[in-house]
Every structure is written in C-alpha cells, then in structure tokens.
C-alpha cells in the first residue's frame, strides 16, 4: 500500500484538530478572561529506504500533534463602571472556591473578574463560586470575601485589590479584605475546566494544588487590580481567520494526496486487464 495515503490521512487528522482549536478560539472571542489556544505539529517516524547513500535515505510517514498550548497573553480591557468588575494588570489569577459533593472545598483560578455580591454580602463569580481573599492583621487570614450589607452602605476596590467598606454607623471606611492573587510558576500548565476556570496541576506548580500560602495580595504578587474594568478575550480574529485559511488549504492538499494515491492504486489494479 502507498505510504503517501497514510501520510495524507495523518495530515487531514492534524488539520482537522487545528480547525477544532481555531473554532473554539473564535467561539470565545467575546468571553471574559478567555485565553486562546495554539496547536503545534511534529513529523512522525521516518522509514529507512536504503543504506546505500552517504546520507540517510528516509521517507516520512506523516505528522502528529505535538502540543496544544494556552497562550496567557493579556487581553484588551473593557470599561464597565461596575465596581465588582475587576481585572488584573499583569501576571496572576483570582482564586475562587466551590464545595464538592463530599462537602470539601475545591479551589480554581480565573482571569474573569465579573463578580457579583449576593444578598448575604458574599463576593461570588457568576457561577456562584466564592471569591477568596486575605483579611485580618497582616492579611494573615485566607477565606471567602463577605461584605456585610447590615454593616456597610457601600464599598470600593482600589488598585491594591483592597476592599474598603463605608460603615453605616459612622461613615468611616474600613478595610474588609484583600483580593487573593495566585501566580503559578508555569501558567501554560494549568488545566481548563470550563466556565473560564483553571485547575492547578503538577505542570503548573510543583505542589499541584492551591495552598493558602500560594494566595498572595496584589502587592505581594507585584501586580495591580483595576476596578470597573474587565479583561476580554485575547483572541485576534485576523490571526484566527488567517490560520483558518492555512488549515483549510492544508486539509484540501492532504485530501488531494489521498485521491491521487487512490488513482495510482487503480492504475495498478488495471494492469492485469
């Protein structure tokens, strides 16, 4: 059987995966905090044809996917004017927490800062996950952020991620909590779990989990938090459409290889007639 046919099949599969990645990027062009993905290819094992030449005589057997990376480049900022909408200017992720079925909390990371405050004063994501922060003396206590509506009339978030509430009794501004920031050693190693959330992995951090010691303040992470703005997707439609054309032509070219190989095999079959 012709090796070219199998090479064409592998090429078609690779470009189909590339189109899948591009399609997901384009679908999330307006998703808050979304980070685009990129696919890379590598050639498969080459078969030795002969050893009679000075240099190796080899025929390639197609290609395969070497990696699908997430590019954590900054996205553009959109001004909303909502004080619970926050974005990170620099590296790092917000920390959110949810309860598992067994009652144990599980933490995730996100760049999506479109938070809301419920009737009990808890700062939550739109999916209902609790936003984690630091409070108390020297920000020593790590836990969910709560802005008690019975105590505070209003609140504001400054560039350090500090949440100040205006106390109802005397109008004094009190530091309630500070938004928690985590900066993994290798952000590309994080695992997407949906909902603009990431799970910590061994590839992203040597511990593979989000410990309280990993949760810093914005100052500790050497970054800033901007209130009233959201970080949008970092997908560039011009780039994605260009890559889509390349993938489409690559798919067509590999399908032509299969068609041509089939025609050659047909000629071989017809030799007996």
C-alpha positions in Angstrom: 0.0 0.0 0.0 1.2 3.5 -0.8 2.8 5.3 2.2 1.5 8.6 0.8 -2.1 7.6 1.5 -1.4 7.2 5.2 0.6 10.4 5.3 -2.4 12.2 3.8 -4.7 10.7 6.4 -2.5 11.8 9.2 -2.3 15.3 7.7 -6.1 15.6 7.4 -6.5 14.5 11.0 -4.0 17.1 12.1 -5.6 20.0 10.2 -9.0 18.9 11.5 -7.7 19.2 15.0 -6.3 22.6 14.1 -9.7 23.7 12.8 -11.2 22.5 16.1 -8.8 24.7 18.1 -9.4 27.7 15.8 -13.2 27.2 16.0 -13.1 27.2 19.8 -11.0 30.4 19.8 -13.4 32.2 17.5 -16.4 31.0 19.6 -14.8 32.6 22.7 -13.8 35.9 21.0 -16.1 37.8 23.5 -15.6 35.5 26.5 -14.3 37.5 29.5 -10.9 36.3 30.6 -10.6 33.7 27.9 -7.0 32.7 26.7 -6.6 31.4 23.2 -5.0 28.0 22.3 -2.4 27.2 19.7 -1.7 23.8 18.1 1.8 22.6 17.1 2.7 19.7 14.8 5.6 17.3 14.5 6.6 14.8 11.9 6.2 11.1 12.5 8.9 8.4 12.5 10.7 8.3 9.1 11.2 4.9 7.4 14.7 4.0 6.2 14.6 3.1 2.5 18.2 2.2 1.9 21.7 2.5 3.4 23.4 2.7 0.0 23.7 6.5 0.1 26.2 8.6 2.0 23.3 10.4 3.8 20.3 8.6 5.3 17.6 7.7 2.7 14.3 8.1 4.6 10.6 8.6 3.7 8.4 10.4 6.2 5.2 8.8 7.4 3.1 11.9 8.1 2.6 14.1 11.1 1.1 14.2 14.5 0.1 16.8 17.1 3.0 17.7 19.4 1.1 20.1 21.7 -1.9 22.3 22.2 -0.8 25.3 24.2 -2.8 28.0 26.0 -1.3 31.5 25.4 -1.7 33.6 28.5 -1.1 37.0 26.8 -3.1 40.0 28.1 -6.5 40.6 26.6 -7.9 44.0 25.9 -9.7 45.9 28.7 -13.4 46.8 28.6 -14.7 49.6 30.9 -18.0 48.7 32.6 -18.1 51.1 35.5 -19.3 48.3 37.8 -17.3 48.3 41.0 -17.4 44.5 41.3 -15.9 44.1 37.8 -12.2 43.8 38.3 -9.2 42.9 36.1 -5.6 42.0 36.8 -2.9 44.3 35.3 -0.1 41.8 35.0 0.5 38.2 35.9 -1.7 36.2 38.2 -5.2 34.8 38.7 -8.1 35.4 41.0 -8.9 32.5 43.4 -12.4 31.1 43.7 -13.8 28.2 45.7 -16.6 25.8 45.4 -18.0 23.0 47.6 -17.7 19.5 46.2 -20.3 16.8 46.7 -18.4 15.5 49.7 -18.5 18.9 51.3 -14.8 19.6 50.8 -13.9 22.9 49.2 -12.0 22.9 45.9 -10.2 26.0 44.5 -9.8 27.2 41.0 -8.1 30.1 39.2 -9.6 32.6 36.8 -8.9 35.8 35.0 -12.6 36.5 34.6 -13.3 39.2 37.2 -17.0 39.8 36.6 -18.0 39.2 40.2 -21.3 39.9 41.9 -22.5 40.4 45.5 -25.4 38.3 46.7 -28.0 39.2 49.3 -25.7 37.9 52.2 -22.9 40.1 51.0 -20.7 37.3 49.6 -18.5 38.2 46.6 -19.2 35.5 44.1 -18.5 34.6 40.5 -21.5 34.4 38.1 -21.5 30.6 38.6 -21.8 31.1 42.4 -18.2 30.3 43.4 -16.8 32.2 46.4 -14.0 34.7 45.7 -11.1 34.2 48.0 -9.1 36.9 49.7 -6.9 37.8 52.7 -8.0 39.7 55.8 -7.1 40.3 59.4 -3.8 41.5 60.8 -1.1 41.5 58.1 -3.6 39.8 55.8 -3.0 36.5 57.6 -6.4 35.0 57.3 -7.4 33.4 54.0 -11.1 32.9 53.2 -14.2 33.9 51.2 -14.8 37.6 50.9 -18.0 38.9 52.6 -19.3 42.5 52.6 -22.0 42.5 55.3 -24.8 44.7 54.0 -26.0 45.3 57.5 -22.7 47.0 58.4 -21.6 48.7 55.2 -23.6 51.1 52.9 -21.1 50.8 50.0 -17.7 49.5 49.1 -14.9 50.2 46.7 -11.8 48.2 45.4 -8.5 50.0 44.9 -5.5 49.1 42.8 -4.0 47.0 45.5 -7.1 44.8 45.5 -8.1 46.1 48.9 -11.9 46.2 49.5 -12.9 49.2 51.7 -16.4 49.4 53.0 -18.2 52.5 54.1 -19.6 51.7 57.6 -23.3 52.6 58.0 -23.0 53.7 61.6 -20.4 56.5 61.3 -19.5 56.6 57.6 -15.9 55.5 58.3 -14.1 53.5 55.6 -12.9 50.1 56.9 -10.6 47.6 55.2 -12.7 44.5 54.8 -10.5 42.2 52.8 -8.0 42.0 50.0 -8.5 40.0 46.8 -6.3 36.9 46.6 -3.9 36.5 43.7 -2.1 33.3 42.7 0.9 33.4 40.2 1.7 29.8 39.1 5.3 29.1 38.0 4.0 27.8 34.6 0.6 29.3 33.7 0.5 27.3 30.5 0.4 24.1 32.6 -3.0 24.9 34.1 -5.9 22.7 33.1 -9.1 24.3 31.7 -12.2 23.1 33.4 -14.8 25.3 31.8 -16.5 28.4 33.0 -13.3 30.4 32.4 -11.8 28.5 35.3 -8.4 26.7 35.6 -7.4 23.8 37.8 -3.9 23.7 39.3 -1.7 20.8 38.0 1.8 19.5 38.6 2.8 21.0 35.3 1.8 24.5 36.5 3.2 24.3 40.1 5.4 21.8 41.9 2.7 21.2 44.6 -0.1 20.6 42.1 -2.7 22.2 44.4 -3.6 25.7 45.5 -2.4 26.2 49.1 -3.2 29.1 51.4 0.5 30.0 51.2 0.1 30.4 47.4 -2.6 33.0 47.7 -1.0 36.5 47.8 -2.2 40.0 47.7 -1.8 42.1 44.6 1.2 43.9 46.2 2.8 40.6 47.1 2.3 39.4 43.6 3.8 42.6 42.2 0.7 43.4 40.2 -2.4 45.7 40.3 -6.2 45.2 40.2 -8.4 47.6 38.3 -12.0 48.1 39.4 -14.7 48.9 36.9 -13.0 47.1 34.0 -12.9 43.5 32.6 -10.2 41.7 30.7 -11.7 40.4 27.5 -10.5 37.5 25.3 -7.1 37.7 23.8 -8.3 36.1 20.6 -7.3 38.1 17.4 -9.9 37.4 14.7 -7.4 38.5 11.9 -4.9 35.9 13.1 -7.5 33.2 13.6 -9.1 33.7 10.1 -5.6 33.6 8.5 -4.8 30.3 10.4 -8.2 29.0 9.3 -7.3 29.6 5.6 -4.0 27.8 6.1 -5.7 24.9 7.8 -8.3 24.7 5.1 -5.8 24.6 2.3 -3.7 22.1 4.2 -6.7 19.8 4.6 -7.5 20.1 0.9 -3.9 19.4 -0.1 -3.8 16.2 2.0 -7.2 15.1 0.7 -5.7 15.5 -2.8 -2.8 13.3 -1.8 -5.3 10.5 -0.9 -7.2 11.0 -4.1 -4.0 10.8 -6.2 -2.8 7.7 -4.3 -6.2 6.1 -5.0 -5.9 6.8 -8.7 -2.4 5.2 -8.7 -3.7 2.1 -7.0 -6.5 1.9 -9.5 -3.9 2.0 -12.3 -2.0 -0.9 -10.7 -5.2 -2.9 -10.5 -5.9 -2.2 -14.1 -2.5 -3.6 -15.2 -3.9 -7.1 -15.2 -6.6 -6.3 -17.7 
